Amino acid sequence: MKSKVFLYIISEAISRGIPQLILVVLAIVVSKEDFGVFILIYGLESLIVLLLPSNYVEILYTLQKNSNQIRICNSIFTINFIVSIFIFLVYIIFEEKLNHFYGYNNGLVFGFIIVSAFVTSFMRFYRVQLQISLDHTAAIKNMLYSFGLSNLFIVLFLLVFDDKVFAFFVGKALGLILYALHLIYDKKLKFYISKSISVYFMLRIKYLFLFAVYSWVFGYGFIYIVRAVGTPEDVANIGYVVTFSTPFLLLANGINQMYNPRLKQLLSISFLKGFLFSKKVMFLYVAISAAIILVSYFIGFIDFDILNKYSDAILISAIIFGLSTYKYVYEVYLYIYDLFKHYVFGTIFVETFVLLCIIFIYKAYGINIIFLYPVLIFSRNIYVYLLMSEIKRLNVEN
């Protein structure tokens, strides 16, 4: 168990951590104005991922019990392709307005962003299929090879091209395309849609989709909100916080890729076994977050211009990780016990209220938005805690 967790963390660091490290470097070396444009476009890619069915891997925990893995894979691959074509057509129709909004005029880049989102989302879907089958070795290889090629092309393109937006997104997409072609050939993926799988999937993801888009609003989407109510400088500042937060999120993903399937197994045996396992993982998260916050705090005392310039954003990013630990550990219970519908609507209510309060305080008192953002992130724990308390109560009574 521990060795696999370590391998997942290393895989996350190499395959997905490198692009985030590149983002951090770009945040430091490009101008604040250029980074504001870059991070808005990066947020667009993350939104496109949410529009693709393959993003909603939680459905696999029940769907894969009753359906053939290959049929599921081919069906979702085909639906993904159709949705991606539709998104591309929407871009063509509104190309002029979108280019003006982002302050960037290169249709090739936006086309490659759609391709990159398609492949990234499907790779994650396929990887979770492997994890549910407990084929962790294959899942780790999938992660390393796909993102490894992507990372290689990103670095090469950044060294060759002056346009860093073009270099990052086109390089990333080309690397992913090469691996996707290999996977299509190796696994003999084909265009095929199972009506039963598609209907089940679409019916089940409606609340996940709503929640995912709403979650985006509190990550990269929050940058869009700040763009609407704040200044270009505020956009860049929130972009720094979100960018510096992402490596911590990758750390959580690395832990949870092993934790979630294992928890599901233990809960099928006994709620107590699963809950005790979760408490151990929660202790691990608390210890890691405490260490990260302390290191981030002391970074501010180092007499180095770059660190001093971004010390507030780094510390706030570390605090955000610490404030999210309860959600990282216990949110999976809401999927397993099918309480997601309640979670979605309850969280939307809580977070919308907190968001409106934050905007009011920001506009009325002029408090720097990066100091208010952690409050918004923390609010997501509230409904997780309420529903988790109900799950514990019902299992104790039974």
C-alpha positions as semicolon CSV with decimal commas, in nm:
position;residue;x (nm);y (nm);z (nm)
1;M;0,000;0,000;0,000
2;K;0,264;0,254;0,106
3;S;0,489;0,174;-0,191
4;K;0,201;0,222;-0,436
5;V;0,103;0,551;-0,274
6;F;0,463;0,665;-0,308
7;L;0,470;0,562;-0,676
8;Y;0,147;0,753;-0,741
9;I;0,286;1,064;-0,574
10;I;0,606;1,037;-0,779
11;S;0,402;0,980;-1,095
12;E;0,188;1,286;-1,022
13;A;0,501;1,489;-0,958
14;I;0,667;1,384;-1,284
15;S;0,369;1,363;-1,518
16;R;0,151;1,648;-1,398
17;G;0,375;1,833;-1,158
18;I;0,619;1,935;-1,432
19;P;0,356;2,136;-1,627
20;Q;0,258;2,305;-1,302
21;L;0,622;2,380;-1,230
22;I;0,642;2,533;-1,577
23;L;0,335;2,742;-1,493
24;V;0,505;2,863;-1,177
25;V;0,816;2,956;-1,377
26;L;0,604;3,139;-1,636
27;A;0,424;3,321;-1,354
28;I;0,762;3,448;-1,238
29;V;0,931;3,530;-1,570
30;V;0,648;3,682;-1,780
31;S;0,488;4,017;-1,709
32;K;0,182;4,039;-1,485
33;E;-0,032;4,144;-1,782
34;D;0,082;3,852;-1,998
35;F;0,035;3,606;-1,714
36;G;-0,321;3,733;-1,666
37;V;-0,394;3,645;-2,031
38;F;-0,218;3,309;-2,001
39;I;-0,403;3,201;-1,688
40;L;-0,742;3,294;-1,837
41;I;-0,670;3,069;-2,136
42;Y;-0,545;2,794;-1,904
43;G;-0,874;2,822;-1,718
44;L;-1,057;2,774;-2,048
45;E;-0,882;2,441;-2,104
46;S;-0,983;2,322;-1,758
47;L;-1,345;2,420;-1,834
48;I;-1,347;2,226;-2,162
49;V;-1,230;1,916;-1,972
50;L;-1,542;1,947;-1,753
51;L;-1,767;1,947;-2,059
52;L;-1,644;1,602;-2,163
53;P;-1,822;1,290;-2,027
54;S;-1,494;1,111;-1,957
55;N;-1,423;1,361;-1,679
56;Y;-1,684;1,197;-1,457
57;V;-1,493;0,890;-1,352
58;E;-1,696;0,850;-1,030
59;I;-1,965;0,671;-1,234
60;L;-1,719;0,390;-1,307
61;Y;-1,739;0,266;-0,948
62;T;-2,090;0,135;-1,019
63;L;-2,094;0,112;-1,400
64;Q;-1,788;-0,112;-1,429
65;K;-1,954;-0,374;-1,208
66;N;-2,222;-0,441;-1,467
67;S;-2,069;-0,358;-1,806
68;N;-1,778;-0,470;-2,019
69;Q;-1,472;-0,248;-1,970
70;I;-1,395;-0,228;-2,344
71;R;-1,753;-0,135;-2,435
72;I;-1,746;0,141;-2,172
73;C;-1,413;0,269;-2,301
74;N;-1,521;0,276;-2,667
75;S;-1,854;0,438;-2,590
76;I;-1,707;0,720;-2,382
77;F;-1,426;0,771;-2,635
78;T;-1,683;0,818;-2,912
79;I;-1,907;1,051;-2,711
80;N;-1,600;1,252;-2,611
81;F;-1,509;1,292;-2,976
82;I;-1,858;1,414;-3,070
83;V;-1,865;1,667;-2,784
84;S;-1,517;1,793;-2,880
85;I;-1,629;1,854;-3,239
86;F;-1,928;2,048;-3,108
87;I;-1,706;2,264;-2,886
88;F;-1,479;2,336;-3,183
89;L;-1,778;2,447;-3,392
90;V;-1,889;2,679;-3,111
91;Y;-1,541;2,833;-3,108
92;I;-1,551;2,891;-3,485
93;I;-1,890;3,065;-3,457
94;F;-1,777;3,297;-3,176
95;E;-1,408;3,316;-3,270
96;E;-1,386;3,695;-3,301
97;K;-1,559;3,764;-2,969
98;L;-1,357;3,500;-2,783
99;N;-1,028;3,629;-2,921
100;H;-1,121;3,980;-2,807
101;F;-1,223;3,856;-2,460
102;Y;-0,896;3,671;-2,402
103;G;-0,681;3,934;-2,569
104;Y;-0,518;3,661;-2,779
105;N;-0,570;3,593;-3,149
106;N;-0,454;3,249;-3,261
107;G;-0,721;3,000;-3,365
108;L;-0,465;2,720;-3,393
109;V;-0,393;2,746;-3,020
110;F;-0,761;2,728;-2,926
111;G;-0,805;2,425;-3,154
112;F;-0,514;2,245;-2,989
113;I;-0,654;2,333;-2,645
114;I;-0,973;2,143;-2,733
115;V;-0,768;1,842;-2,849
116;S;-0,554;1,856;-2,535
117;A;-0,864;1,865;-2,312
118;F;-1,010;1,566;-2,500
119;V;-0,700;1,350;-2,458
120;T;-0,628;1,459;-2,098
121;S;-0,983;1,379;-1,990
122;F;-0,991;1,042;-2,165
123;M;-0,650;0,941;-2,026
124;R;-0,780;1,001;-1,674
125;F;-1,095;0,798;-1,751
126;Y;-0,894;0,505;-1,882
127;R;-0,653;0,527;-1,589
128;V;-0,937;0,507;-1,334
129;Q;-1,068;0,199;-1,514
130;L;-0,730;0,038;-1,452
131;Q;-0,727;0,150;-1,089
132;I;-1,072;0,005;-1,020
133;S;-0,945;-0,322;-1,167
134;L;-0,650;-0,283;-0,924
135;D;-0,406;-0,278;-1,215
136;H;-0,205;0,003;-1,054
137;T;0,115;-0,073;-1,244
138;A;-0,058;-0,015;-1,580
139;A;-0,228;0,298;-1,443
140;I;0,105;0,445;-1,333
141;K;0,263;0,367;-1,671
142;N;-0,029;0,531;-1,848
143;M;0,020;0,845;-1,642
144;L;0,396;0,859;-1,691
145;Y;0,403;0,792;-2,066
146;S;0,115;1,021;-2,168
147;F;0,217;1,321;-1,961
148;G;0,587;1,247;-2,005
149;L;0,559;1,300;-2,381
150;S;0,348;1,608;-2,322
151;N;0,606;1,755;-2,084
152;L;0,886;1,692;-2,332
153;F;0,708;1,881;-2,608
154;I;0,612;2,168;-2,377
155;V;0,976;2,223;-2,280
156;L;1,099;2,194;-2,640
157;F;0,839;2,439;-2,771
158;L;0,906;2,689;-2,492
159;L;1,273;2,687;-2,586
160;V;1,198;2,737;-2,957
161;F;0,902;2,979;-2,966
162;D;0,879;3,330;-2,823
163;D;0,499;3,309;-2,795
164;K;0,473;3,124;-2,463
165;V;0,097;3,070;-2,491
166;F;0,144;2,896;-2,828
167;A;0,445;2,701;-2,705
168;F;0,279;2,571;-2,390
169;F;-0,060;2,466;-2,527
170;V;0,046;2,336;-2,870
171;G;0,346;2,152;-2,724
172;K;0,128;1,994;-2,458
173;A;-0,133;1,883;-2,712
174;L;0,117;1,730;-2,956
175;G;0,275;1,513;-2,686
176;L;-0,065;1,390;-2,572
177;I;-0,175;1,320;-2,931
178;L;0,126;1,094;-2,990
179;Y;0,044;0,884;-2,683
180;A;-0,328;0,879;-2,770
181;L;-0,248;0,738;-3,115
182;H;-0,040;0,465;-2,950
183;L;-0,323;0,381;-2,707
184;I;-0,583;0,371;-2,986
185;Y;-0,366;0,129;-3,182
186;D;-0,260;-0,083;-2,883
187;K;-0,607;-0,118;-2,726
188;K;-0,789;-0,121;-3,062
189;L;-1,019;0,161;-2,960
190;K;-1,295;0,227;-3,210
191;F;-1,597;0,446;-3,263
192;Y;-1,882;0,264;-3,095
193;I;-2,170;0,373;-2,874
194;S;-2,359;0,140;-2,641
195;K;-2,707;0,284;-2,591
196;S;-2,745;0,135;-2,242
197;I;-2,405;0,257;-2,123
198;S;-2,456;0,602;-2,274
199;V;-2,802;0,650;-2,123
200;Y;-2,689;0,530;-1,781
201;F;-2,380;0,750;-1,795
202;M;-2,567;1,062;-1,900
203;L;-2,837;1,017;-1,638
204;R;-2,584;0,964;-1,363
205;I;-2,349;1,251;-1,447
206;K;-2,607;1,532;-1,440
207;Y;-2,534;1,625;-1,079
208;L;-2,162;1,556;-1,118
209;F;-2,156;1,787;-1,418
210;L;-2,335;2,063;-1,232
211;F;-2,101;2,023;-0,937
212;A;-1,788;2,009;-1,152
213;V;-1,872;2,331;-1,335
214;Y;-1,959;2,494;-1,005
215;S;-1,628;2,372;-0,861
216;W;-1,449;2,526;-1,159
217;V;-1,599;2,860;-1,059
218;F;-1,404;2,839;-0,733
219;G;-1,077;2,749;-0,902
220;Y;-0,977;2,884;-1,241
221;G;-1,329;3,013;-1,292
222;F;-1,284;3,244;-0,995
223;I;-1,026;3,427;-1,207
224;Y;-1,308;3,507;-1,451
225;I;-1,520;3,644;-1,165
226;V;-1,231;3,862;-1,053
227;R;-1,189;3,983;-1,409
228;A;-1,553;4,094;-1,404
229;V;-1,547;4,272;-1,065
230;G;-1,181;4,357;-1,013
231;T;-0,872;4,487;-1,185
232;P;-0,618;4,320;-1,419
233;E;-0,374;4,317;-1,125
234;D;-0,628;4,127;-0,913
235;V;-0,670;3,878;-1,198
236;A;-0,296;3,810;-1,201
237;N;-0,279;3,789;-0,818
238;I;-0,556;3,528;-0,803
239;G;-0,384;3,352;-1,093
240;Y;-0,068;3,331;-0,882
241;V;-0,257;3,181;-0,586
242;V;-0,438;2,925;-0,804
243;T;-0,113;2,837;-0,983
244;F;0,086;2,793;-0,661
245;S;-0,204;2,587;-0,516
246;T;-0,200;2,332;-0,797
247;P;0,113;2,139;-0,689
248;F;-0,058;2,078;-0,354
249;L;-0,369;1,958;-0,536
250;L;-0,153;1,715;-0,735
251;L;-0,014;1,584;-0,409
252;A;-0,371;1,518;-0,290
253;N;-0,456;1,349;-0,620
254;G;-0,154;1,123;-0,584
255;I;-0,266;1,009;-0,238
256;N;-0,633;0,975;-0,333
257;Q;-0,572;0,765;-0,644
258;M;-0,469;0,488;-0,408
259;Y;-0,686;0,588;-0,113
260;N;-1,026;0,596;-0,289
261;P;-1,031;0,243;-0,438
262;R;-0,889;0,098;-0,115
263;L;-1,152;0,277;0,095
264;K;-1,428;0,142;-0,127
265;Q;-1,298;-0,210;-0,070
266;L;-1,284;-0,169;0,308
267;L;-1,631;-0,014;0,329
268;S;-1,773;-0,314;0,142
269;I;-1,640;-0,527;0,430
270;S;-1,717;-0,299;0,723
271;F;-1,790;0,069;0,775
272;L;-1,565;0,070;1,082
273;K;-1,267;-0,065;0,886
274;G;-1,313;0,200;0,619
275;F;-1,364;0,481;0,870
276;L;-1,054;0,389;1,071
277;F;-0,854;0,381;0,749
278;S;-0,985;0,730;0,664
279;K;-0,876;0,862;1,004
280;K;-0,521;0,742;0,935
281;V;-0,523;0,914;0,596
282;M;-0,666;1,228;0,757
283;F;-0,377;1,230;1,004
284;L;-0,134;1,198;0,710
285;Y;-0,298;1,495;0,536
286;V;-0,287;1,710;0,853
287;A;0,081;1,631;0,907
288;I;0,168;1,711;0,545
289;S;-0,035;2,034;0,538
290;A;0,115;2,154;0,869
291;A;0,466;2,096;0,734
292;I;0,385;2,274;0,406
293;I;0,234;2,576;0,585
294;L;0,536;2,608;0,814
295;V;0,779;2,591;0,523
296;S;0,573;2,843;0,326
297;Y;0,563;3,078;0,623
298;F;0,939;3,075;0,670
299;I;0,993;3,131;0,297
300;G;0,871;3,485;0,357
301;F;1,175;3,553;0,576
302;I;1,427;3,455;0,309
303;D;1,598;3,761;0,166
304;F;1,543;3,681;-0,202
305;D;1,353;3,914;-0,436
306;I;1,145;3,651;-0,618
307;L;1,045;3,470;-0,299
308;N;0,956;3,799;-0,130
309;K;0,746;3,902;-0,429
310;Y;0,534;3,588;-0,421
311;S;0,558;3,492;-0,051
312;D;0,196;3,593;0,026
313;A;0,060;3,391;-0,267
314;I;0,271;3,087;-0,170
315;L;0,160;3,098;0,195
316;I;-0,206;3,143;0,103
317;S;-0,180;2,849;-0,138
318;A;-0,039;2,633;0,143
319;I;-0,320;2,743;0,378
320;I;-0,576;2,654;0,111
321;F;-0,433;2,302;0,097
322;G;-0,464;2,274;0,476
323;L;-0,822;2,403;0,469
324;S;-0,916;2,141;0,208
325;T;-0,793;1,829;0,389
326;Y;-1,129;1,725;0,534
327;K;-1,288;1,740;0,188
328;Y;-1,001;1,542;0,032
329;V;-1,049;1,256;0,278
330;Y;-1,427;1,235;0,326
331;E;-1,584;1,357;0,002
332;V;-1,546;1,010;-0,151
333;Y;-1,799;0,876;0,105
334;L;-2,065;1,089;-0,062
335;Y;-2,005;0,911;-0,393
336;I;-1,998;0,566;-0,239
337;Y;-2,318;0,621;-0,034
338;D;-2,492;0,795;-0,327
339;L;-2,549;1,124;-0,145
340;F;-2,410;1,331;-0,424
341;K;-2,740;1,499;-0,514
342;H;-2,772;1,636;-0,160
343;Y;-2,407;1,736;-0,161
344;V;-2,438;1,928;-0,488
345;F;-2,735;2,142;-0,393
346;G;-2,625;2,195;-0,034
347;T;-2,276;2,300;-0,138
348;I;-2,407;2,528;-0,412
349;F;-2,621;2,708;-0,155
350;V;-2,338;2,745;0,098
351;E;-2,071;2,847;-0,151
352;T;-2,292;3,093;-0,338
353;F;-2,371;3,268;-0,011
354;V;-2,001;3,281;0,083
355;L;-1,907;3,401;-0,267
356;L;-2,155;3,689;-0,251
357;C;-2,026;3,786;0,094
358;I;-1,667;3,785;-0,033
359;I;-1,750;4,002;-0,334
360;F;-1,937;4,247;-0,108
361;I;-1,645;4,271;0,137
362;Y;-1,398;4,308;-0,151
363;K;-1,593;4,590;-0,316
364;A;-1,701;4,764;0,005
365;Y;-1,376;4,751;0,204
366;G;-1,109;4,702;-0,063
367;I;-0,954;4,399;0,107
368;N;-0,709;4,218;-0,120
369;I;-0,904;3,937;-0,287
370;I;-0,627;3,681;-0,227
371;F;-0,689;3,706;0,150
372;L;-1,062;3,637;0,103
373;Y;-1,022;3,344;-0,136
374;P;-0,928;3,085;0,135
375;V;-1,261;3,151;0,309
376;L;-1,438;3,051;-0,011
377;I;-1,235;2,731;-0,039
378;F;-1,298;2,638;0,324
379;S;-1,675;2,669;0,279
380;R;-1,680;2,348;0,074
381;N;-1,594;2,146;0,384
382;I;-1,917;2,251;0,556
383;Y;-2,160;2,028;0,369
384;V;-1,911;1,741;0,350
385;Y;-1,898;1,750;0,730
386;L;-2,278;1,761;0,767
387;L;-2,338;1,467;0,535
388;M;-2,046;1,270;0,678
389;S;-2,198;1,312;1,025
390;E;-2,523;1,164;0,893
391;I;-2,340;0,872;0,730
392;K;-2,162;0,793;1,058
393;R;-2,486;0,815;1,255
394;L;-2,671;0,576;1,023
395;N;-2,387;0,322;1,021
396;V;-2,346;0,331;1,397
397;E;-2,720;0,269;1,443
398;N;-2,708;-0,026;1,202
